[in-house]
């Protein structure tokens, strides 16, 4: 019987950092500042949209709490966008 799936490539050396088995997510080593900030900005935009959609279906204090979270997300968005503009200006 032939093996359909190839073996993964071996690590180039023992210098490669080993990921702990309980780590689910990590940031790719060497990720540029611009890529990191751009992705963070996009995630914050998505979180804002999700929170607004959630707030539309709530009343009273639940709605106010979600809208407070929206405000915190938008403040974080402003900070990330400011750093992105400062560190990676558009020509």
C-alpha positions as a Markdown table, in Angstrom:
| # | Residue | x | y | z |
|---|---|---|---|---|
| 1 | Unk | 0.0 | 0.0 | 0.0 |
| 2 | Unk | 1.3 | 3.4 | -0.9 |
| 3 | Unk | 1.3 | 6.3 | 1.5 |
| 4 | Unk | -0.8 | 9.1 | 0.2 |
| 5 | Unk | 0.3 | 11.8 | 2.7 |
| 6 | Unk | 4.0 | 12.8 | 2.6 |
| 7 | Unk | 6.0 | 13.2 | 5.8 |
| 8 | Unk | 6.3 | 16.7 | 7.1 |
| 9 | Unk | 9.7 | 18.3 | 6.5 |
| 10 | Unk | 12.2 | 17.8 | 9.3 |
| 11 | Unk | 13.2 | 20.8 | 11.5 |
| 12 | Unk | 16.4 | 22.4 | 10.0 |
| 13 | Unk | 18.2 | 22.2 | 13.3 |
| 14 | Unk | 17.8 | 21.9 | 17.1 |
| 15 | Unk | 17.9 | 25.7 | 17.3 |
| 16 | Unk | 14.3 | 25.8 | 16.3 |
| 17 | Unk | 12.2 | 26.9 | 19.3 |
| 18 | Unk | 9.8 | 24.1 | 20.4 |
| 19 | Unk | 6.2 | 25.1 | 21.0 |
| 20 | Unk | 4.8 | 23.9 | 24.3 |
| 21 | Unk | 2.0 | 21.3 | 23.7 |
| 22 | Unk | -0.7 | 23.3 | 25.5 |
| 23 | Unk | -0.1 | 26.5 | 23.4 |
| 24 | Unk | -3.0 | 26.9 | 21.0 |
| 25 | Unk | -2.2 | 30.2 | 19.3 |
| 26 | Unk | 1.0 | 32.0 | 18.8 |
| 27 | Unk | 2.4 | 34.9 | 16.8 |
| 28 | Unk | 4.7 | 33.9 | 13.9 |
| 29 | Unk | 8.3 | 34.8 | 14.8 |
| 30 | Unk | 9.5 | 37.6 | 12.6 |
| 31 | Unk | 6.1 | 39.0 | 11.9 |
| 32 | Unk | 6.5 | 42.6 | 10.8 |
| 33 | Unk | 5.1 | 45.5 | 12.9 |
| 34 | Unk | 3.0 | 46.6 | 10.0 |
| 35 | Unk | 1.5 | 43.1 | 9.5 |
| 36 | Unk | 0.8 | 42.7 | 13.2 |
| 37 | Unk | -0.9 | 46.1 | 13.5 |
| 38 | Unk | -2.9 | 45.7 | 10.3 |
| 39 | Unk | -4.2 | 42.4 | 11.5 |
| 40 | Unk | -5.0 | 43.8 | 15.0 |
| 41 | Unk | -6.8 | 46.7 | 13.4 |
| 42 | Unk | -8.9 | 44.3 | 11.2 |
| 43 | Unk | -9.8 | 42.2 | 14.2 |
| 44 | Unk | -10.9 | 45.2 | 16.2 |
| 45 | Unk | -13.1 | 46.4 | 13.3 |
| 46 | Unk | -14.7 | 42.9 | 13.2 |
| 47 | Unk | -15.2 | 43.0 | 17.0 |
| 48 | Unk | -16.9 | 46.4 | 16.7 |
| 49 | Unk | -19.3 | 45.1 | 14.0 |
| 50 | Unk | -20.1 | 42.0 | 16.1 |
| 51 | Unk | -20.7 | 44.0 | 19.2 |
| 52 | Unk | -23.0 | 46.5 | 17.4 |
| 53 | Unk | -25.0 | 43.6 | 15.9 |
| 54 | Unk | -25.3 | 42.1 | 19.4 |
| 55 | Unk | -26.4 | 45.4 | 20.9 |
| 56 | Unk | -29.2 | 45.7 | 18.3 |
| 57 | Unk | -30.9 | 42.6 | 19.9 |
| 58 | Unk | -30.6 | 43.8 | 23.5 |
| 59 | Unk | -32.4 | 46.3 | 25.7 |
| 60 | Unk | -31.7 | 48.0 | 29.0 |
| 61 | Unk | -28.5 | 47.5 | 30.9 |
| 62 | Unk | -27.3 | 44.6 | 28.6 |
| 63 | Unk | -27.4 | 46.9 | 25.6 |
| 64 | Unk | -25.5 | 49.6 | 27.6 |
| 65 | Unk | -22.8 | 47.1 | 28.6 |
| 66 | Unk | -22.3 | 46.0 | 25.0 |
| 67 | Unk | -22.1 | 49.6 | 23.8 |
| 68 | Unk | -19.5 | 50.3 | 26.5 |
| 69 | Unk | -17.5 | 47.4 | 25.1 |
| 70 | Unk | -17.9 | 48.9 | 21.7 |
| 71 | Unk | -16.5 | 52.2 | 23.0 |
| 72 | Unk | -13.5 | 50.3 | 24.5 |
| 73 | Unk | -12.9 | 48.5 | 21.2 |
| 74 | Unk | -13.0 | 51.7 | 19.3 |
| 75 | Unk | -10.5 | 53.4 | 21.6 |
| 76 | Unk | -8.2 | 50.4 | 21.1 |
| 77 | Unk | -8.8 | 50.8 | 17.4 |
| 78 | Unk | -7.7 | 54.4 | 17.5 |
| 79 | Unk | -4.5 | 53.5 | 19.4 |
| 80 | Unk | -3.6 | 50.7 | 16.9 |
| 81 | Unk | -4.4 | 52.9 | 13.9 |
| 82 | Unk | -2.3 | 55.8 | 15.3 |
| 83 | Unk | 0.7 | 53.5 | 15.9 |
| 84 | Unk | 0.3 | 51.9 | 12.4 |
| 85 | Unk | 0.2 | 55.4 | 10.8 |
| 86 | Unk | 3.2 | 56.5 | 12.8 |
| 87 | Unk | 5.3 | 53.4 | 12.3 |
| 88 | Unk | 4.3 | 52.5 | 8.8 |
| 89 | Unk | 3.2 | 55.8 | 7.1 |
| 90 | Unk | 1.6 | 55.6 | 3.7 |
| 91 | Unk | 3.6 | 57.4 | 1.1 |
